[in-house]
């Protein structure tokens, strides 16, 4: 375990780190209201709308976490030519996230997940507006050109896959090759049943279920066995298998090590993976590729995220606070 001074120094250095995030961009829409009666037309509640709330999701949440933690970030992906795209861009610009690498596709709607909530966060229904087909070769070429144009300005490329069709096999191959050409690390938060498409990534962060599915293994398989199979598929330098309350398995050529989870207060795991990989990416840059310390910081960031409700971003103050609390608890136990 690293000492507090080292961890705090790295967190303070996040402001000098630059990350290019590419992936599936989602706009989370929350419609809040009261539901005190049933409709006379059907046995369903009537929601009297009180407010609308919009939150960055998917790869946009990863970018938002990087910016919230103090890093500089650009977001690359595909959005529609619609009012939802305008709303999303407004939030990105307000949050100081570079939108130069966004591509508008008139034939593809902006991915929106709408939740209707009543009273004390009771979710009545969720409906998704999305197209999950792979982006067209023309759109893929535009996105690749944007990545190529801006990649030299960043220290690291982070690929956030939510299986919405943006990270095609050919795009992934080009993006990873570009990272290699420019000697930049490339981190992947994966999705799907085949991780071969991420071959050549520096680091990949599946959870236990994703690792089991991608390796066609039982869900209760040994995490080290899962990580070994993924390494054989992807040939990544580091495989991180997140294990929930059991922590994170870090697997590399040097061996395997499990870093324990840092929190017992879990309210909502939504977005915790985004916070994890965002903090790891910044810490890798700041530390000069110290993987163990970077995962330690990422683990703390996930610990902050699960203590909150809904998709959220982590701040340096929150990150330092949970480190203080955890180290204090360790000292008391000793």
GIVEN-V877122 format. One line per field, one symbol per residue. phi: phi as a letter, one per 40 degrees, with the letter a starting at -180 (. if undefined). psi: psi as a letter, one per 20 degrees, with the letter a starting at -180 (. if undefined). burial: # if it has 9 or more other C-alpha atoms within 8 Angstrom, else .. Layout:
BEGIN
phi->???
psi->???
burial->???
END
This chain:
BEGIN
phi->.cccdccccccccdccbbbbbbiccbbcbbbbabbbaccccacbcccccbabbbbcbgccccccccccchccabbbibbcbacccccccdcccccgbcbcbcbcbccbcccbbbbcbbfcgcccabbbbabbcdccdcccccccccdccbdccbcabbbbcbfbhccccccdccccccccdcfbcbbbbcahcacdccdgccabbccdccccccbfbcccccdccccccccccbfccbbbbcbgccgbcbbacchbabcccbbbcbbacdgccccdcccccccccccggccccccdcccccccccccbcgcabbbdcccccccdcccccccccc
psi->pqrgggghgghhihijqppoppbopqopppoqaqnirqqihqmqqpoopgqqppqprchhhghhggghiirqqqppapramrhhhggghgggghjlppjhjqppohjoqpppopppqqcmkopgqpqpoqpjqqqqhghggggghgghhihiiqiqppooojljigmrghggggghgggghjlqqpqporqrioihijpiqgqpmqrgggggghjlrqhjqphhgghghghhghkqhppoopkcijbppopahiaqpppqqjqinohpjpihhghghghggghgghilkngghghgghggghhghiirpaprqpqhghghghgggghgggggh.
burial->...#..##.##.##..###################..##.....###........###########################.##..##.###...###.###.#..############...#..#..###..##...##.###.###.##..###############..##########...#########..#.############.######.#...#.##.######.###########...######...#..#.##.....#####.##############.##..#################.######.###.###.##.......
END
